[in-house]
Structures are given as C-alpha cells and as structure tokens.
Amino acid sequence: MVWVIFSALKMETRKELGEEWTTLSKTEKFEQIIEIGPKKVLVTFTSIEPLAFILSLGCVGVTIIAGVVRLKQFMESVGCDTDILQLISITMVGYFFNSFLLGSTGGDVAKAYYFAKIHPNNKEAAVSAVFMDRIFGMCFMMIFAILAIFPLFRVVEVSNELNLYRGAFTKFLVTSLGVVLLVLVVIWQFSKTKLKIPKGIIVKVQKIKCAIRNSISRPKLFIRASLWSLIINYFCILQIAALCWGLDIKVSFLFLIFAVPVIITISAIPLTPSGFGIRENLYVLLFGLAASGVDASQALALSLLAYAGTFFWNLVGGVFFLLLKPTGTPGCHQ
C-alpha cells in the first residue's frame, strides 16, 4: 500500500516538475514528492462532483439490499426462516466487521456467528447458508468478469500493455473459478458420503450435509440467486462508473465490466484488512493500463473514494452492531 501511494505521488511530482525532475538529487526528489505529490492527489480527491459521490453511495446501498434478499433465499433453502429486519441487521454488522477483518469476506464470519445465535436449534444449517451465499456470489462475479474479457478486447480499444495482461487475468479468473467449483463438487460429494464419525459430532455433520444438499439441489434457488447476483454486480460497476464521472475519468463501461469484478475478486482474498493495499494496487495497475491512460493520482483517488463509499456503510453497520441483540427464533426447523 505504501509503495502504491508513493509511486502515485512520484508520478504526479515528475509530471509537475517536467525536465527539472532529472536535475534533482535523490534527496531533493524525495522532498519534492512529499511536498507536491500529496497536494496533487488531494486536489484530484476533492474534485469529485458531490452528486457523483452521493450516487455511488446509493449504488452500494442497492448492493446491500440485493445481498440481503439473496441471503434470505439461501437461509430459507436450509429451513432457517429469518425475519427481514434481523437479516438486514446482521448483514450490516457483517459490513462493519469487513472494515477491519482480512479481505472482504471477513464479515461473513460475523454473520455466521450471529445467524447461529438466532437459530440455536439449527446453527449448522444457518452457517452453511452464509457459506453457500458467499461461494455463489464469488462464482457469479468471476464468471461475469471472464465473460467480459472477450468483448472488451474485441470491441474496445485497449492499450498494448493491457492486452499483454489479458492472458494472465483470464488464467487467474478461470483458475479461481475452477478452484471454487472444485470445492463445491467436494462439498456435494461430502454431503452424499457416509462417513465414520465420532458420535459427539455426527449430528452436527449430518445437519451441515443436509443443509448443503438442500441448497445445491434446488435449480429455482440458483436462478433467483443469479438474478440478484446480476443486480449486485451491475450496481458495483455503477458505483465506480459514477465516481469516474465525478472525477472526469474517461473509460468505457465495458472496461469497467471487466475491471471492477477483477478488483473485487482479488481484493476478497484474506491478506490485508478490508483488502486495503491490494485494491489500491489493482486500481492503479488496471486503470493505468486502460487505453485512456488514467493518471496514477486519479486511479488512487478513485480507489480511495470507492473505499470511502463502502466505509460509510461500514460505519452504519457499526451502529447496527451496537444495537443488535440476537435472540433465538422459532422460524428454524429441522
């Protein structure tokens, strides 16, 4: 993260100083980077159209609502009917935990914990539903990005550098999707296999197997979940499109259809809190490779504004966390 920010500041300072940059010593260059770089990025950051940022906040809100509806469908498929207000509350709490846990999937741990508390008689199924919802969402987003790669490089003018990365991105997405699907196949086989399990945990394992089997074996569930996933992906892209408009960053919408899912997928890897650093690297890399040649300071500002929009909802989730008092519900049946 430090390297990305420093590189962006350096590029903006070199552009500002022009030929004078080559005459400076290393110490003088560092002093100029510290003096000029942050001002340039701050100017870009604060140049956002207020309406564009408000629209981006609304787009994130829509993704949260769509995510709640999709999760409700998975919860119902395993026999854990949950009140919509509780679903919203726990989803927002998960958003709050996403702000400091690793990757963008850390909040799922918090959601699984709270759903287990409100469904004490079938906590294994509730946790399985959260897991299946996350896996399905990631699979759909990767498929979305893979399908966008081919028209992007045929229809839209892209830089030669980005063209070179096409194979690498395709391999990464296809491999990631293959790993996730392999996990699902293993889970499906596990749900059908009779295992010799110690008596103390056999009931829990049987509940997990039953819950997974109920989710995977329902085609209508996957059709409905796909529609809501499409809405989530579309509004994730619209969020960045709104910010690009507000910062006067000119990139094609088809490029965003490819870039945004790639950034979200890789940032979800649990390596840094909330994917911080990884996400900024990817914005600077991908948008810098776009045919329009987006400046590093613009790409960095775009990434930070996108995170600011998400962080706003993280803070709203913090309020839900303070108010949430999960209790067992009778809506969960065996």
Wavefront OBJ file of the C-alpha trace (Angstrom):
o trace
v 0.000 0.000 0.000
v 2.812 2.431 0.918
v 4.589 1.598 -2.350
v 1.428 2.275 -4.399
v 0.820 5.651 -2.750
v 4.484 6.648 -3.046
v 4.580 5.629 -6.729
v 1.452 7.667 -7.451
v 2.918 10.694 -5.667
v 6.186 10.282 -7.565
v 4.471 10.140 -10.957
v 2.459 13.280 -10.232
v 5.563 15.134 -8.997
v 7.543 14.171 -12.128
v 4.697 15.408 -14.318
v 4.532 18.695 -12.383
v 8.290 19.408 -12.494
v 8.922 18.234 -16.058
v 12.592 18.380 -17.130
v 13.574 19.895 -13.793
v 12.990 16.436 -12.255
v 16.109 14.996 -13.944
v 18.365 17.657 -12.426
v 17.418 16.879 -8.815
v 19.334 14.657 -6.419
v 17.638 11.694 -4.730
v 17.147 13.709 -1.544
v 15.660 16.637 -3.435
v 13.372 14.322 -5.395
v 12.103 12.793 -2.154
v 11.473 16.263 -0.686
v 9.572 17.339 -3.793
v 7.487 14.144 -3.752
v 6.484 14.796 -0.148
v 5.714 18.453 -0.874
v 3.979 18.301 -4.266
v 2.567 14.746 -4.529
v 0.003 14.830 -1.704
v -1.334 18.200 -2.900
v -1.943 16.834 -6.403
v -3.740 13.720 -5.105
v -5.773 15.815 -2.651
v -6.846 18.142 -5.470
v -7.981 15.133 -7.504
v -9.693 13.563 -4.490
v -11.626 16.724 -3.614
v -12.551 17.478 -7.238
v -15.254 14.795 -7.167
v -18.728 16.036 -8.076
v -20.831 15.771 -4.874
v -23.749 14.280 -6.821
v -21.471 11.566 -8.224
v -20.337 10.559 -4.737
v -23.934 10.516 -3.473
v -24.923 8.299 -6.406
v -22.026 5.957 -5.612
v -23.252 5.685 -2.002
v -26.702 4.802 -3.294
v -25.254 2.096 -5.549
v -23.528 0.473 -2.572
v -26.815 0.610 -0.687
v -28.570 -1.223 -3.520
v -25.914 -3.988 -3.459
v -26.503 -4.419 0.273
v -30.272 -4.746 -0.169
v -29.853 -7.206 -3.049
v -27.377 -9.180 -0.939
v -29.910 -9.377 1.901
v -32.568 -10.767 -0.449
v -30.166 -13.350 -1.884
v -29.020 -14.439 1.570
v -32.649 -14.741 2.699
v -33.245 -17.207 -0.136
v -30.313 -19.352 0.933
v -31.426 -19.220 4.574
v -34.923 -20.358 3.620
v -33.498 -23.186 1.484
v -31.894 -24.736 4.581
v -35.011 -24.324 6.712
v -33.922 -21.215 8.623
v -36.614 -18.605 8.074
v -35.283 -15.284 9.316
v -37.090 -12.016 9.843
v -36.089 -9.455 7.199
v -35.149 -6.883 9.858
v -32.815 -9.390 11.506
v -31.317 -10.202 8.112
v -30.672 -6.521 7.445
v -29.204 -6.006 10.928
v -26.836 -8.970 10.710
v -25.805 -8.105 7.151
v -24.924 -4.575 8.270
v -22.962 -5.961 11.216
v -21.058 -8.104 8.717
v -20.336 -4.942 6.744
v -18.952 -3.358 9.909
v -16.593 -6.279 10.524
v -15.495 -6.134 6.877
v -13.883 -2.771 7.632
v -11.075 -4.328 9.691
v -11.077 -8.104 9.123
v -8.946 -9.676 6.386
v -10.158 -9.410 2.800
v -13.757 -8.557 2.011
v -15.054 -11.878 3.322
v -14.250 -11.355 7.000
v -17.744 -10.086 7.674
v -19.132 -13.497 6.707
v -17.593 -14.908 9.884
v -19.533 -12.360 11.935
v -22.738 -13.087 10.003
v -22.319 -16.825 10.522
v -21.822 -16.240 14.264
v -24.971 -14.135 14.653
v -27.141 -16.381 12.491
v -26.007 -19.339 14.596
v -27.128 -17.435 17.699
v -30.617 -16.652 16.404
v -31.048 -20.224 15.116
v -29.730 -22.241 18.087
v -31.593 -25.410 17.052
v -30.094 -25.461 13.587
v -26.970 -23.354 13.765
v -25.034 -25.661 11.416
v -27.560 -25.071 8.632
v -27.511 -21.309 9.206
v -23.717 -21.197 8.950
v -23.863 -23.361 5.812
v -26.289 -20.889 4.209
v -23.879 -17.986 4.783
v -21.062 -20.058 3.304
v -23.096 -21.042 0.239
v -24.207 -17.450 -0.308
v -20.586 -16.250 -0.329
v -19.375 -19.032 -2.626
v -22.231 -18.444 -5.072
v -21.624 -14.688 -5.121
v -17.909 -15.089 -5.828
v -18.540 -17.677 -8.576
v -21.055 -15.411 -10.304
v -18.725 -12.408 -10.136
v -15.806 -14.387 -11.611
v -17.992 -15.693 -14.432
v -19.147 -12.114 -15.016
v -15.523 -10.925 -15.355
v -14.500 -13.858 -17.585
v -17.372 -13.194 -19.993
v -16.429 -9.502 -20.131
v -12.807 -10.179 -21.121
v -13.539 -11.326 -24.666
v -15.797 -8.480 -25.881
v -13.552 -5.959 -24.098
v -10.511 -6.826 -26.186
v -12.553 -7.061 -29.406
v -14.862 -4.051 -29.137
v -12.953 -1.530 -27.014
v -9.594 -0.017 -27.834
v -7.185 -1.057 -25.092
v -3.516 -0.354 -24.533
v -0.867 -2.821 -25.670
v 0.146 -3.306 -22.036
v -3.374 -4.295 -21.015
v -3.525 -6.629 -23.993
v -0.454 -8.395 -22.632
v -2.187 -8.881 -19.285
v -5.300 -10.387 -20.870
v -3.984 -13.958 -20.718
v -2.839 -13.563 -17.115
v -6.198 -12.195 -15.955
v -8.090 -14.870 -17.871
v -5.962 -17.646 -16.352
v -6.352 -16.198 -12.857
v -10.130 -15.923 -13.117
v -10.601 -19.323 -14.753
v -8.288 -20.967 -12.194
v -10.042 -19.252 -9.291
v -13.431 -20.269 -10.632
v -12.166 -23.825 -11.122
v -10.940 -23.992 -7.520
v -14.275 -22.711 -6.193
v -16.246 -25.157 -8.336
v -13.942 -27.975 -7.212
v -14.698 -27.040 -3.611
v -18.417 -27.188 -4.407
v -18.017 -30.638 -6.009
v -16.121 -31.879 -2.959
v -18.837 -30.454 -0.697
v -21.543 -32.121 -2.788
v -19.757 -35.475 -2.619
v -19.261 -34.947 1.102
v -22.998 -34.352 1.523
v -23.730 -37.758 -0.057
v -20.954 -39.778 1.567
v -21.467 -41.901 4.648
v -18.578 -41.315 6.996
v -17.453 -42.958 10.200
v -17.689 -40.025 12.550
v -17.383 -39.895 16.347
v -20.795 -39.850 17.993
v -20.189 -36.432 19.547
v -20.163 -34.573 16.240
v -22.144 -36.875 13.942
v -25.374 -34.893 14.422
v -23.667 -31.600 13.541
v -22.076 -33.067 10.421
v -25.363 -34.581 9.293
v -27.067 -31.182 9.640
v -24.352 -29.497 7.583
v -24.595 -32.177 4.894
v -28.373 -31.868 4.752
v -28.230 -28.074 4.536
v -25.678 -28.115 1.723
v -27.640 -30.737 -0.185
v -30.829 -28.664 0.143
v -29.103 -25.584 -1.282
v -27.268 -27.249 -4.166
v -30.193 -29.385 -5.345
v -32.634 -26.511 -5.987
v -32.420 -25.119 -9.550
v -35.013 -22.402 -8.875
v -32.930 -21.158 -5.961
v -29.904 -20.744 -8.218
v -31.936 -18.944 -10.877
v -33.284 -16.445 -8.352
v -29.879 -16.057 -6.702
v -28.317 -15.464 -10.145
v -30.737 -12.622 -10.845
v -29.931 -10.935 -7.547
v -26.195 -11.513 -8.127
v -26.546 -9.817 -11.512
v -28.084 -6.804 -9.773
v -25.269 -6.766 -7.209
v -22.571 -6.904 -9.890
v -24.266 -4.258 -12.018
v -24.533 -1.775 -9.154
v -20.937 -2.463 -8.057
v -19.928 -1.364 -11.558
v -22.335 1.599 -11.500
v -20.709 2.764 -8.251
v -17.322 3.031 -9.962
v -18.904 4.480 -13.122
v -20.448 7.266 -11.012
v -17.086 8.029 -9.394
v -15.350 8.011 -12.793
v -17.914 10.539 -13.999
v -17.375 12.666 -10.892
v -13.563 12.622 -11.347
v -13.780 13.090 -15.138
v -12.050 9.746 -15.723
v -12.894 8.635 -19.237
v -13.038 4.849 -19.526
v -15.568 2.696 -21.355
v -18.356 0.976 -19.426
v -17.242 -2.345 -20.945
v -13.807 -1.804 -19.409
v -15.481 -1.327 -16.013
v -17.497 -4.542 -16.513
v -14.139 -6.320 -16.753
v -12.038 -4.354 -14.255
v -14.423 -3.973 -11.296
v -15.189 -7.718 -10.822
v -11.462 -8.499 -11.163
v -10.583 -5.951 -8.466
v -13.365 -7.149 -6.135
v -12.453 -10.824 -6.622
v -8.750 -10.358 -5.889
v -9.379 -7.917 -3.021
v -11.589 -10.537 -1.367
v -8.527 -12.725 -0.737
v -7.958 -12.506 3.052
v -4.463 -10.998 3.034
v -4.976 -7.451 4.357
v -7.715 -5.754 6.428
v -10.649 -4.985 4.108
v -8.387 -5.735 1.125
v -6.611 -2.415 1.744
v -3.489 -2.008 -0.364
v -4.366 -4.836 -2.732
v -7.368 -2.883 -4.000
v -5.339 0.312 -4.498
v -2.613 -1.600 -6.362
v -5.188 -3.043 -8.732
v -6.885 0.285 -9.431
v -3.567 1.955 -10.269
v -2.476 -1.024 -12.390
v -5.685 -1.669 -14.341
v -6.770 1.926 -14.888
v -3.212 2.899 -15.753
v -3.243 0.218 -18.451
v -6.539 1.409 -19.915
v -6.420 2.919 -23.391
v -7.221 6.358 -21.949
v -4.138 6.150 -19.712
v -5.644 7.180 -16.359
v -3.162 9.021 -14.147
v -1.924 7.227 -11.034
v -3.283 10.007 -8.805
v -6.723 9.679 -10.436
v -6.725 5.897 -10.075
v -5.616 6.163 -6.449
v -8.268 8.808 -5.712
v -10.872 6.602 -7.402
v -9.889 3.662 -5.216
v -9.955 5.723 -2.013
v -13.338 7.250 -2.903
v -14.737 3.793 -3.650
v -13.473 2.654 -0.256
v -14.909 5.787 1.376
v -18.327 4.889 -0.009
v -18.042 1.393 1.383
v -16.661 2.697 4.690
v -19.727 4.922 5.086
v -21.879 1.786 5.105
v -19.318 0.099 7.394
v -19.999 2.861 9.923
v -23.751 2.374 9.525
v -23.064 -1.299 10.236
v -21.252 -0.229 13.409
v -24.476 1.369 14.641
v -26.327 -1.895 13.976
v -23.566 -3.745 15.850
v -24.118 -1.589 18.928
v -27.891 -2.075 18.786
v -28.060 -5.750 17.733
v -29.272 -8.196 20.372
v -29.621 -11.575 18.638
v -32.130 -13.988 20.142
v -33.269 -17.428 19.135
v -36.171 -17.546 16.705
v -38.763 -20.246 16.203
v -38.515 -19.876 12.414
v -35.808 -22.500 12.072
v -36.892 -26.082 11.687
v -35.050 -29.333 11.243
l 1 2 3 4 5 6 7 8 9 10 11 12 13 14 15 16 17 18 19 20 21 22 23 24 25 26 27 28 29 30 31 32 33 34 35 36 37 38 39 40 41 42 43 44 45 46 47 48 49 50 51 52 53 54 55 56 57 58 59 60 61 62 63 64 65 66 67 68 69 70 71 72 73 74 75 76 77 78 79 80 81 82 83 84 85 86 87 88 89 90 91 92 93 94 95 96 97 98 99 100 101 102 103 104 105 106 107 108 109 110 111 112 113 114 115 116 117 118 119 120 121 122 123 124 125 126 127 128 129 130 131 132 133 134 135 136 137 138 139 140 141 142 143 144 145 146 147 148 149 150 151 152 153 154 155 156 157 158 159 160 161 162 163 164 165 166 167 168 169 170 171 172 173 174 175 176 177 178 179 180 181 182 183 184 185 186 187 188 189 190 191 192 193 194 195 196 197 198 199 200 201 202 203 204 205 206 207 208 209 210 211 212 213 214 215 216 217 218 219 220 221 222 223 224 225 226 227 228 229 230 231 232 233 234 235 236 237 238 239 240 241 242 243 244 245 246 247 248 249 250 251 252 253 254 255 256 257 258 259 260 261 262 263 264 265 266 267 268 269 270 271 272 273 274 275 276 277 278 279 280 281 282 283 284 285 286 287 288 289 290 291 292 293 294 295 296 297 298 299 300 301 302 303 304 305 306 307 308 309 310 311 312 313 314 315 316 317 318 319 320 321 322 323 324 325 326 327 328 329 330 331 332 333 334
